[in-house]
Amino acid sequence: MMERRRTPSHRIRYFVRNSNSAFHPKHLSYKWFLLANIMLGTFMAVLDATIVNVGLPKIMASFGVGLDKIEWVVTAYMLAMAVALPTSGWLADKFGYKRLYFIGLFLFTLGSMLCGRSSDENMLIFSRVIQGLGAGTIQPLGMAIITREFPPHQRGIALGFWGISAAASVSFGPLIGGFLIDRFSWPLIFDVNIPIGILAMIFTIIIQSEYINRKTRKFDVIGFISVTIFLPLTLYILSQGNAATNSAGWHAPYILAYGAIALIALAVFITAEMTVKEPLLDLRLLKNHNFGIANIILVIFSLGMFGSTFLLPIYLQNSLGYTALQAGSVFLPVGIIQGIVAPISGRISDKVSPKLPLFIGVVLFAFSFYLNSNLSWLTELHFIMLSLYLRGFAMGLMFTALTTVSLSEIPREKMAQASAITNSIRQLGGSLGVALLATLLTTRVNFHSQVFGNAVKSGSEIYQQSSTKIKYYLQNNAGSSPTNAARQSQVLLLSNLSKQSYIQGIDDDFLLAGIITLIGGIPIIFLHTKKLKNKNLVANEESNK
Protein backbone atom coordinates (compact mmCIF):
# COMPACT_ATOMS: atom_id res chain seq x y z
CA MET A 1 0.00 0.00 0.00
CA MET A 2 1.36 3.39 -1.02
CA GLU A 3 0.77 6.36 1.23
CA ARG A 4 2.13 9.79 2.05
CA ARG A 5 4.10 10.29 5.25
CA ARG A 6 4.51 13.54 7.07
CA THR A 7 7.98 14.78 7.87
CA PRO A 8 9.12 17.57 10.24
CA SER A 9 9.42 19.91 7.27
CA HIS A 10 5.64 19.71 6.87
CA ARG A 11 5.16 21.47 10.21
CA ILE A 12 7.58 24.23 9.21
CA ARG A 13 5.75 24.78 5.94
CA TYR A 14 2.21 24.44 7.30
CA PHE A 15 1.34 27.84 5.85
CA VAL A 16 1.78 26.40 2.33
CA ARG A 17 0.52 22.91 3.17
CA ASN A 18 -2.97 23.74 4.38
CA SER A 19 -5.84 22.42 2.29
CA ASN A 20 -6.43 25.80 0.63
CA SER A 21 -2.85 26.05 -0.66
CA ALA A 22 -2.05 25.24 -4.29
CA PHE A 23 0.89 23.22 -2.95
CA HIS A 24 -1.36 20.86 -1.00
CA PRO A 25 -1.39 17.37 -2.62
CA LYS A 26 -5.19 17.39 -2.81
CA HIS A 27 -5.37 20.79 -4.50
CA LEU A 28 -6.24 20.67 -8.21
CA SER A 29 -3.23 22.84 -9.12
CA TYR A 30 -0.71 20.81 -7.10
CA LYS A 31 0.18 18.33 -9.81
CA TRP A 32 0.75 21.10 -12.36
CA PHE A 33 3.15 22.97 -10.07
CA LEU A 34 4.88 19.65 -9.45
CA LEU A 35 5.12 19.05 -13.21
CA ALA A 36 6.75 22.46 -13.69
CA ASN A 37 9.36 21.65 -11.05
CA ILE A 38 10.13 18.25 -12.60
CA MET A 39 10.49 19.93 -16.00
CA LEU A 40 13.08 22.31 -14.54
CA GLY A 41 15.19 19.46 -13.17
CA THR A 42 14.89 17.46 -16.39
CA PHE A 43 15.92 20.49 -18.45
CA MET A 44 19.09 20.82 -16.38
CA ALA A 45 20.01 17.13 -16.59
CA VAL A 46 19.44 16.81 -20.34
CA LEU A 47 21.11 20.16 -21.04
CA ASP A 48 24.39 18.89 -19.65
CA ALA A 49 24.32 15.85 -21.92
CA THR A 50 24.06 18.07 -25.03
CA ILE A 51 26.16 21.07 -24.03
CA VAL A 52 29.44 19.34 -23.14
CA ASN A 53 30.37 17.79 -26.50
CA VAL A 54 30.99 21.15 -28.18
CA GLY A 55 33.48 22.04 -25.42
CA LEU A 56 35.75 18.99 -25.59
CA PRO A 57 38.34 20.52 -28.00
CA LYS A 58 38.75 23.57 -25.72
CA ILE A 59 39.08 21.35 -22.65
CA MET A 60 41.75 19.25 -24.38
CA ALA A 61 43.72 22.38 -25.21
CA SER A 62 43.30 23.78 -21.70
CA PHE A 63 44.63 20.67 -19.95
CA GLY A 64 47.05 19.63 -22.70
CA VAL A 65 45.69 16.10 -22.99
CA GLY A 66 44.70 13.88 -25.89
CA LEU A 67 41.45 12.33 -26.98
CA ASP A 68 42.17 9.06 -25.17
CA LYS A 69 42.03 10.90 -21.84
CA ILE A 70 39.41 13.55 -22.48
CA GLU A 71 36.85 11.07 -23.82
CA TRP A 72 36.40 9.91 -20.23
CA VAL A 73 34.72 13.27 -19.56
CA VAL A 74 31.82 11.81 -21.55
CA THR A 75 32.26 8.15 -20.62
CA ALA A 76 32.46 8.77 -16.86
CA TYR A 77 29.13 10.60 -16.97
CA MET A 78 27.50 7.72 -18.85
CA LEU A 79 28.94 5.08 -16.53
CA ALA A 80 27.80 6.87 -13.36
CA MET A 81 24.36 7.45 -14.83
CA ALA A 82 24.08 3.79 -15.83
CA VAL A 83 24.79 2.71 -12.24
CA ALA A 84 22.30 5.18 -10.72
CA LEU A 85 19.40 4.38 -13.07
CA PRO A 86 18.45 0.89 -11.82
CA THR A 87 18.87 1.74 -8.12
CA SER A 88 16.81 4.93 -8.12
CA GLY A 89 13.49 3.08 -7.88
CA TRP A 90 14.44 1.10 -4.77
CA LEU A 91 16.00 4.12 -3.06
CA ALA A 92 12.89 6.22 -3.77
CA ASP A 93 10.62 3.54 -2.32
CA LYS A 94 12.84 3.24 0.73
CA PHE A 95 13.69 6.86 1.56
CA GLY A 96 11.01 8.85 -0.28
CA TYR A 97 10.62 10.31 -3.74
CA LYS A 98 10.99 13.92 -2.67
CA ARG A 99 14.07 13.28 -0.57
CA LEU A 100 15.84 11.28 -3.28
CA TYR A 101 14.87 13.70 -6.04
CA PHE A 102 16.33 16.55 -3.97
CA ILE A 103 19.53 14.54 -3.43
CA GLY A 104 19.76 13.96 -7.19
CA LEU A 105 19.44 17.70 -7.83
CA PHE A 106 22.06 18.44 -5.17
CA LEU A 107 24.56 15.93 -6.58
CA PHE A 108 24.11 17.24 -10.10
CA THR A 109 24.50 20.87 -9.03
CA LEU A 110 27.52 20.04 -6.87
CA GLY A 111 29.10 18.08 -9.72
CA SER A 112 28.52 21.01 -12.10
CA MET A 113 30.22 23.42 -9.70
CA LEU A 114 33.21 21.10 -9.29
CA CYS A 115 33.48 20.60 -13.06
CA GLY A 116 33.72 24.34 -13.65
CA ARG A 117 36.49 24.63 -11.06
CA SER A 118 38.54 21.58 -12.07
CA SER A 119 42.27 22.23 -12.16
CA ASP A 120 43.11 19.13 -14.20
CA GLU A 121 41.45 16.40 -16.24
CA ASN A 122 41.32 13.91 -13.35
CA MET A 123 39.30 16.25 -11.16
CA LEU A 124 37.00 16.99 -14.10
CA ILE A 125 36.37 13.28 -14.68
CA PHE A 126 35.67 12.72 -10.98
CA SER A 127 33.27 15.66 -10.98
CA ARG A 128 31.49 14.22 -14.01
CA VAL A 129 30.90 11.01 -12.03
CA ILE A 130 29.08 13.05 -9.37
CA GLN A 131 27.05 14.72 -12.12
CA GLY A 132 26.15 11.38 -13.64
CA LEU A 133 24.93 9.99 -10.32
CA GLY A 134 22.65 13.00 -9.97
CA ALA A 135 21.33 12.78 -13.54
CA GLY A 136 20.72 9.04 -13.16
CA THR A 137 18.46 9.86 -10.21
CA ILE A 138 16.66 12.90 -11.62
CA GLN A 139 15.47 11.51 -14.93
CA PRO A 140 13.77 8.22 -13.93
CA LEU A 141 12.24 9.69 -10.76
CA GLY A 142 10.87 12.63 -12.73
CA MET A 143 8.94 10.32 -15.02
CA ALA A 144 7.77 8.16 -12.10
CA ILE A 145 6.53 11.17 -10.11
CA ILE A 146 4.55 12.53 -13.06
CA THR A 147 2.92 9.23 -13.94
CA ARG A 148 2.01 8.67 -10.28
CA GLU A 149 0.45 12.09 -9.69
CA PHE A 150 -1.51 12.39 -12.93
CA PRO A 151 -4.57 10.20 -13.61
CA PRO A 152 -4.59 8.12 -16.81
CA HIS A 153 -6.79 10.57 -18.74
CA GLN A 154 -4.27 13.42 -18.11
CA ARG A 155 -1.06 11.42 -18.20
CA GLY A 156 -0.44 11.82 -21.93
CA ILE A 157 -0.66 15.61 -21.88
CA ALA A 158 1.49 15.76 -18.72
CA LEU A 159 4.22 13.60 -20.24
CA GLY A 160 3.99 15.75 -23.35
CA PHE A 161 4.76 18.90 -21.37
CA TRP A 162 7.51 17.03 -19.54
CA GLY A 163 8.96 16.22 -22.95
CA ILE A 164 9.16 19.95 -23.67
CA SER A 165 11.92 20.33 -21.08
CA ALA A 166 14.00 17.60 -22.70
CA ALA A 167 13.30 19.00 -26.15
CA ALA A 168 14.37 22.50 -25.08
CA SER A 169 17.65 21.09 -23.77
CA VAL A 170 18.27 19.26 -27.04
CA SER A 171 17.70 22.47 -29.00
CA PHE A 172 19.45 25.00 -26.80
CA GLY A 173 22.26 22.81 -25.42
CA PRO A 174 24.59 22.91 -28.46
CA LEU A 175 23.69 26.53 -29.15
CA ILE A 176 24.34 27.69 -25.58
CA GLY A 177 27.51 25.62 -25.38
CA GLY A 178 28.92 27.03 -28.62
CA PHE A 179 28.11 30.60 -27.57
CA LEU A 180 29.66 30.30 -24.10
CA ILE A 181 32.81 28.67 -25.43
CA ASP A 182 33.32 31.09 -28.32
CA ARG A 183 32.62 34.21 -26.25
CA PHE A 184 33.88 33.24 -22.79
CA SER A 185 35.45 29.96 -21.58
CA TRP A 186 34.58 26.28 -21.27
CA PRO A 187 33.94 26.23 -17.46
CA LEU A 188 30.76 28.24 -18.07
CA ILE A 189 29.13 25.27 -19.83
CA PHE A 190 29.09 23.63 -16.38
CA ASP A 191 28.47 26.74 -14.29
CA VAL A 192 25.26 27.44 -16.21
CA ASN A 193 23.70 24.49 -14.36
CA ILE A 194 24.29 25.97 -10.90
CA PRO A 195 21.52 28.63 -10.77
CA ILE A 196 19.06 26.22 -12.41
CA GLY A 197 19.92 23.53 -9.87
CA ILE A 198 19.52 25.88 -6.90
CA LEU A 199 16.09 27.00 -8.15
CA ALA A 200 15.01 23.38 -8.68
CA MET A 201 16.07 22.44 -5.13
CA ILE A 202 14.19 25.39 -3.62
CA PHE A 203 11.05 24.58 -5.59
CA THR A 204 11.31 20.90 -4.59
CA ILE A 205 11.35 21.86 -0.89
CA ILE A 206 8.37 24.19 -1.26
CA ILE A 207 6.19 22.38 -3.78
CA GLN A 208 6.72 18.64 -3.62
CA SER A 209 5.05 16.41 -1.02
CA GLU A 210 6.83 13.32 0.26
CA TYR A 211 5.75 9.93 -0.96
CA ILE A 212 7.09 6.73 0.64
CA ASN A 213 6.24 3.08 0.20
CA ARG A 214 6.14 1.61 3.70
CA LYS A 215 6.32 -1.92 2.33
CA THR A 216 9.76 -1.47 0.84
CA ARG A 217 11.25 -4.60 -0.66
CA LYS A 218 14.62 -5.96 0.47
CA PHE A 219 17.69 -4.69 -1.32
CA ASP A 220 18.76 -7.06 -4.09
CA VAL A 221 22.51 -7.30 -3.48
CA ILE A 222 23.19 -9.85 -6.25
CA GLY A 223 21.20 -7.84 -8.77
CA PHE A 224 22.94 -4.60 -7.78
CA ILE A 225 26.46 -6.06 -8.03
CA SER A 226 25.79 -7.81 -11.34
CA VAL A 227 24.12 -4.81 -13.01
CA THR A 228 26.83 -2.49 -11.64
CA ILE A 229 29.37 -4.69 -13.42
CA PHE A 230 27.35 -5.23 -16.61
CA LEU A 231 26.18 -1.68 -17.41
CA PRO A 232 29.49 0.21 -17.00
CA LEU A 233 31.47 -2.53 -18.77
CA THR A 234 28.99 -2.62 -21.64
CA LEU A 235 29.04 1.15 -22.10
CA TYR A 236 32.83 1.17 -21.83
CA ILE A 237 33.11 -1.54 -24.51
CA LEU A 238 30.73 0.33 -26.81
CA SER A 239 32.70 3.55 -26.41
CA GLN A 240 36.12 1.90 -26.81
CA GLY A 241 35.45 -0.75 -29.44
CA ASN A 242 35.95 1.68 -32.31
CA ALA A 243 38.00 4.35 -30.52
CA ALA A 244 41.03 5.87 -32.25
CA THR A 245 43.22 4.81 -29.32
CA ASN A 246 42.23 1.16 -29.81
CA SER A 247 44.10 0.01 -32.91
CA ALA A 248 42.88 -3.60 -32.59
CA GLY A 249 39.23 -2.55 -32.62
CA TRP A 250 36.62 -4.99 -31.42
CA HIS A 251 39.17 -7.82 -31.44
CA ALA A 252 41.39 -6.20 -28.80
CA PRO A 253 42.11 -8.67 -25.96
CA TYR A 254 40.84 -6.34 -23.24
CA ILE A 255 37.62 -5.70 -25.21
CA LEU A 256 37.00 -9.43 -25.53
CA ALA A 257 37.80 -10.03 -21.85
CA TYR A 258 35.50 -7.24 -20.68
CA GLY A 259 32.84 -8.52 -23.05
CA ALA A 260 32.99 -11.98 -21.50
CA ILE A 261 32.74 -10.54 -17.99
CA ALA A 262 29.80 -8.36 -19.05
CA LEU A 263 27.94 -11.36 -20.54
CA ILE A 264 28.46 -13.38 -17.36
CA ALA A 265 27.24 -10.46 -15.26
CA LEU A 266 24.20 -10.08 -17.53
CA ALA A 267 23.35 -13.77 -17.16
CA VAL A 268 23.63 -13.53 -13.38
CA PHE A 269 21.53 -10.36 -13.34
CA ILE A 270 18.70 -11.77 -15.46
CA THR A 271 18.65 -15.01 -13.46
CA ALA A 272 18.54 -13.14 -10.17
CA GLU A 273 15.87 -10.64 -11.25
CA MET A 274 13.59 -13.35 -12.59
CA THR A 275 13.91 -15.64 -9.55
CA VAL A 276 14.33 -13.53 -6.41
CA LYS A 277 11.21 -12.41 -4.59
CA GLU A 278 12.13 -8.73 -4.46
CA PRO A 279 14.40 -7.83 -7.43
CA LEU A 280 16.32 -4.59 -7.89
CA LEU A 281 14.82 -4.15 -11.36
CA ASP A 282 11.58 -6.06 -11.71
CA LEU A 283 12.18 -7.47 -15.17
CA ARG A 284 8.94 -9.38 -14.80
CA LEU A 285 7.24 -6.09 -15.68
CA LEU A 286 8.41 -6.76 -19.22
CA LYS A 287 5.86 -9.58 -19.30
CA ASN A 288 3.20 -6.86 -19.31
CA HIS A 289 2.04 -6.77 -22.91
CA ASN A 290 2.21 -3.02 -23.61
CA PHE A 291 5.24 -2.34 -21.44
CA GLY A 292 7.25 -5.18 -22.98
CA ILE A 293 6.42 -4.28 -26.59
CA ALA A 294 6.94 -0.55 -25.94
CA ASN A 295 10.45 -1.21 -24.64
CA ILE A 296 11.26 -3.31 -27.70
CA ILE A 297 10.15 -0.37 -29.83
CA LEU A 298 12.18 2.00 -27.65
CA VAL A 299 15.37 -0.04 -28.14
CA ILE A 300 14.94 0.00 -31.92
CA PHE A 301 14.15 3.73 -31.99
CA SER A 302 17.14 4.47 -29.75
CA LEU A 303 19.46 2.59 -32.10
CA GLY A 304 18.55 4.90 -34.96
CA MET A 305 17.94 8.12 -33.06
CA PHE A 306 20.95 8.28 -30.73
CA GLY A 307 23.19 6.59 -33.27
CA SER A 308 22.42 9.24 -35.86
CA THR A 309 22.68 12.32 -33.62
CA PHE A 310 26.47 12.33 -33.75
CA LEU A 311 26.56 12.01 -37.56
CA LEU A 312 25.10 15.37 -38.57
CA PRO A 313 27.41 17.56 -36.42
CA ILE A 314 30.39 15.62 -37.77
CA TYR A 315 29.19 16.16 -41.32
CA LEU A 316 28.51 19.85 -40.80
CA GLN A 317 31.89 20.59 -39.20
CA ASN A 318 34.17 18.21 -41.09
CA SER A 319 32.59 18.34 -44.54
CA LEU A 320 30.90 21.75 -44.77
CA GLY A 321 33.27 23.67 -42.49
CA TYR A 322 30.69 24.85 -39.93
CA THR A 323 31.91 26.17 -36.58
CA ALA A 324 30.68 24.61 -33.34
CA LEU A 325 28.24 27.49 -32.79
CA GLN A 326 26.92 27.26 -36.35
CA ALA A 327 26.49 23.50 -36.08
CA GLY A 328 24.73 23.89 -32.74
CA SER A 329 22.33 26.51 -34.06
CA VAL A 330 21.14 24.13 -36.77
CA PHE A 331 19.52 21.92 -34.12
CA LEU A 332 17.56 24.76 -32.54
CA PRO A 333 14.27 24.07 -34.39
CA VAL A 334 14.30 20.35 -33.56
CA GLY A 335 13.58 20.72 -29.87
CA ILE A 336 11.19 23.63 -30.41
CA ILE A 337 9.08 21.64 -32.85
CA GLN A 338 9.27 18.58 -30.62
CA GLY A 339 8.17 20.63 -27.61
CA ILE A 340 5.18 22.05 -29.51
CA VAL A 341 4.07 18.71 -30.92
CA ALA A 342 4.60 16.59 -27.77
CA PRO A 343 1.53 17.89 -25.85
CA ILE A 344 -0.58 17.54 -29.00
CA SER A 345 0.57 13.95 -29.34
CA GLY A 346 -0.31 13.35 -25.69
CA ARG A 347 -3.78 14.77 -26.30
CA ILE A 348 -4.29 12.54 -29.34
CA SER A 349 -3.09 9.54 -27.33
CA ASP A 350 -5.57 10.32 -24.55
CA LYS A 351 -8.55 11.03 -26.82
CA VAL A 352 -8.06 8.75 -29.84
CA SER A 353 -5.24 6.19 -29.81
CA PRO A 354 -1.45 6.26 -29.26
CA LYS A 355 -1.02 4.20 -32.42
CA LEU A 356 -1.96 7.13 -34.66
CA PRO A 357 0.86 9.52 -33.64
CA LEU A 358 3.25 6.55 -33.39
CA PHE A 359 2.68 5.42 -36.98
CA ILE A 360 2.87 8.95 -38.39
CA GLY A 361 5.99 9.66 -36.34
CA VAL A 362 7.77 6.51 -37.53
CA VAL A 363 7.15 7.30 -41.20
CA LEU A 364 8.33 10.91 -40.85
CA PHE A 365 11.33 9.90 -38.74
CA ALA A 366 12.47 7.31 -41.28
CA PHE A 367 11.89 9.74 -44.16
CA SER A 368 14.09 12.36 -42.47
CA PHE A 369 16.91 9.81 -42.35
CA TYR A 370 16.32 9.00 -46.01
CA LEU A 371 16.72 12.68 -46.89
CA ASN A 372 20.00 12.74 -44.95
CA SER A 373 21.22 9.73 -46.93
CA ASN A 374 21.46 12.05 -49.96
CA LEU A 375 23.89 14.58 -48.46
CA SER A 376 26.89 15.83 -50.39
CA TRP A 377 29.59 18.47 -49.97
CA LEU A 378 27.33 20.85 -51.94
CA THR A 379 24.16 20.29 -49.92
CA GLU A 380 22.43 23.56 -49.07
CA LEU A 381 21.20 24.54 -45.62
CA HIS A 382 17.49 24.51 -46.47
CA PHE A 383 17.68 20.83 -47.45
CA ILE A 384 19.39 19.98 -44.15
CA MET A 385 16.85 21.98 -42.19
CA LEU A 386 13.93 20.21 -43.89
CA SER A 387 15.12 16.87 -42.54
CA LEU A 388 15.52 18.37 -39.06
CA TYR A 389 12.04 19.91 -39.13
CA LEU A 390 10.59 16.50 -39.96
CA ARG A 391 12.69 14.85 -37.26
CA GLY A 392 11.54 17.25 -34.54
CA PHE A 393 7.91 16.79 -35.56
CA ALA A 394 8.31 13.00 -35.59
CA MET A 395 10.03 12.86 -32.20
CA GLY A 396 7.29 14.96 -30.65
CA LEU A 397 4.67 12.56 -32.01
CA MET A 398 6.43 9.32 -31.13
CA PHE A 399 7.91 9.52 -27.68
CA THR A 400 4.99 11.01 -25.78
CA ALA A 401 2.63 8.44 -27.28
CA LEU A 402 5.07 5.60 -26.62
CA THR A 403 5.54 6.60 -22.98
CA THR A 404 1.78 6.90 -22.49
CA VAL A 405 0.95 3.46 -23.85
CA SER A 406 3.91 1.74 -22.20
CA LEU A 407 2.79 2.82 -18.70
CA SER A 408 -0.94 2.40 -19.29
CA GLU A 409 -1.13 -0.99 -17.56
CA ILE A 410 1.56 -0.50 -14.90
CA PRO A 411 0.35 -0.18 -11.27
CA ARG A 412 1.17 3.07 -9.50
CA GLU A 413 3.44 1.37 -6.99
CA LYS A 414 5.53 -0.03 -9.87
CA MET A 415 6.05 3.28 -11.67
CA ALA A 416 9.55 3.87 -10.31
CA GLN A 417 10.57 0.36 -11.34
CA ALA A 418 9.08 0.79 -14.80
CA SER A 419 10.78 4.17 -15.24
CA ALA A 420 14.18 2.77 -14.21
CA ILE A 421 13.82 -0.11 -16.68
CA THR A 422 12.79 2.23 -19.50
CA ASN A 423 15.66 4.65 -18.93
CA SER A 424 18.22 1.85 -18.66
CA ILE A 425 16.99 0.28 -21.89
CA ARG A 426 17.06 3.65 -23.66
CA GLN A 427 20.61 4.31 -22.44
CA LEU A 428 21.84 0.93 -23.65
CA GLY A 429 19.97 1.18 -26.94
CA GLY A 430 21.42 4.61 -27.64
CA SER A 431 24.96 3.52 -26.79
CA LEU A 432 24.62 0.46 -28.98
CA GLY A 433 23.35 2.66 -31.82
CA VAL A 434 26.35 4.99 -31.55
CA ALA A 435 28.76 2.04 -31.56
CA LEU A 436 26.96 0.34 -34.46
CA LEU A 437 26.86 3.40 -36.72
CA ALA A 438 30.39 4.48 -35.77
CA THR A 439 31.71 1.06 -36.77
CA LEU A 440 29.68 1.10 -39.97
CA LEU A 441 30.96 4.60 -40.78
CA THR A 442 34.59 3.49 -40.59
CA THR A 443 33.87 0.38 -42.66
CA ARG A 444 31.91 2.20 -45.36
CA VAL A 445 34.41 5.07 -45.63
CA ASN A 446 37.18 2.53 -46.22
CA PHE A 447 35.00 0.72 -48.77
CA HIS A 448 34.21 3.86 -50.75
CA SER A 449 37.84 4.98 -50.59
CA GLN A 450 38.89 1.71 -52.23
CA VAL A 451 36.15 1.98 -54.86
CA PHE A 452 37.04 5.58 -55.74
CA GLY A 453 40.73 4.77 -55.64
CA ASN A 454 40.32 1.91 -58.09
CA ALA A 455 38.15 4.07 -60.35
CA VAL A 456 40.78 6.83 -60.56
CA LYS A 457 43.81 5.82 -62.57
CA SER A 458 46.76 8.18 -62.49
CA GLY A 459 47.44 7.45 -66.16
CA SER A 460 43.87 7.99 -67.34
CA GLU A 461 43.00 10.88 -69.65
CA ILE A 462 40.36 12.34 -67.30
CA TYR A 463 42.75 12.30 -64.34
CA GLN A 464 45.48 14.00 -66.38
CA GLN A 465 43.08 16.66 -67.66
CA SER A 466 41.74 17.41 -64.16
CA SER A 467 45.23 17.55 -62.68
CA THR A 468 46.48 19.84 -65.47
CA LYS A 469 43.56 22.28 -65.07
CA ILE A 470 44.08 22.49 -61.32
CA LYS A 471 47.82 22.98 -61.83
CA TYR A 472 47.28 25.87 -64.24
CA TYR A 473 44.77 27.45 -61.89
CA LEU A 474 47.22 27.31 -58.99
CA GLN A 475 50.00 28.81 -61.11
CA ASN A 476 47.90 31.67 -62.42
CA ASN A 477 45.81 32.49 -59.33
CA ALA A 478 47.75 31.21 -56.31
CA GLY A 479 51.27 32.06 -57.47
CA SER A 480 52.56 28.48 -57.16
CA SER A 481 55.59 27.35 -59.08
CA PRO A 482 55.05 24.65 -61.76
CA THR A 483 56.57 21.98 -59.50
CA ASN A 484 54.52 22.95 -56.46
CA ALA A 485 51.38 23.37 -58.53
CA ALA A 486 51.72 19.84 -59.92
CA ARG A 487 52.15 18.41 -56.42
CA GLN A 488 49.31 20.48 -54.99
CA SER A 489 46.91 19.46 -57.76
CA GLN A 490 47.41 15.80 -56.89
CA VAL A 491 46.88 16.50 -53.18
CA LEU A 492 43.66 18.38 -53.92
CA LEU A 493 42.32 15.53 -56.06
CA LEU A 494 43.08 12.95 -53.37
CA SER A 495 41.61 15.22 -50.69
CA ASN A 496 38.41 15.57 -52.70
CA LEU A 497 38.17 11.78 -53.08
CA SER A 498 38.67 11.38 -49.32
CA LYS A 499 35.92 13.92 -48.61
CA GLN A 500 33.58 12.18 -51.04
CA SER A 501 34.27 8.81 -49.41
CA TYR A 502 33.60 10.24 -45.96
CA ILE A 503 30.29 11.81 -46.98
CA GLN A 504 29.22 8.62 -48.76
CA GLY A 505 29.91 6.66 -45.57
CA ILE A 506 27.75 9.09 -43.59
CA ASP A 507 24.99 8.71 -46.20
CA ASP A 508 25.10 4.93 -45.75
CA ASP A 509 24.78 5.37 -41.99
CA PHE A 510 21.70 7.56 -42.33
CA LEU A 511 20.11 5.05 -44.68
CA LEU A 512 20.67 2.28 -42.12
CA ALA A 513 19.17 4.49 -39.40
CA GLY A 514 16.06 4.94 -41.55
CA ILE A 515 15.72 1.20 -42.10
CA ILE A 516 16.12 0.52 -38.38
CA THR A 517 13.42 3.09 -37.61
CA LEU A 518 10.97 1.49 -40.03
CA ILE A 519 11.61 -1.90 -38.43
CA GLY A 520 10.79 -0.31 -35.08
CA GLY A 521 7.33 0.54 -36.38
CA ILE A 522 6.32 -3.09 -36.86
CA PRO A 523 5.70 -3.93 -33.15
CA ILE A 524 3.33 -0.93 -32.88
CA ILE A 525 0.66 -3.10 -34.54
CA PHE A 526 0.61 -5.41 -31.52
CA LEU A 527 0.08 -2.73 -28.86
CA HIS A 528 -3.20 -2.86 -26.91
CA THR A 529 -4.93 0.53 -26.96
CA LYS A 530 -8.61 -0.39 -26.64
CA LYS A 531 -8.40 -0.87 -22.88
CA LEU A 532 -6.49 2.40 -22.56
CA LYS A 533 -9.18 4.26 -24.48
CA ASN A 534 -11.96 2.76 -22.34
CA LYS A 535 -10.06 3.61 -19.16
CA ASN A 536 -9.68 7.23 -20.25
CA LEU A 537 -13.38 7.49 -21.11
CA VAL A 538 -14.32 6.22 -17.65
CA ALA A 539 -11.86 8.63 -16.01
CA ASN A 540 -13.29 11.52 -18.01
CA GLU A 541 -16.85 10.65 -16.97
CA GLU A 542 -15.85 10.46 -13.31
CA SER A 543 -14.01 13.79 -13.49
CA ASN A 544 -17.06 15.42 -15.12
CA LYS A 545 -19.25 14.18 -12.28
Summary of the structure (lengths in Angstrom):
residues: 545
radius of gyration: 25.4
end to end distance: 26.9
largest distance: 89.9
contacts: 1980
relative contact order: 0.12
helix: 81%
strand: 1%
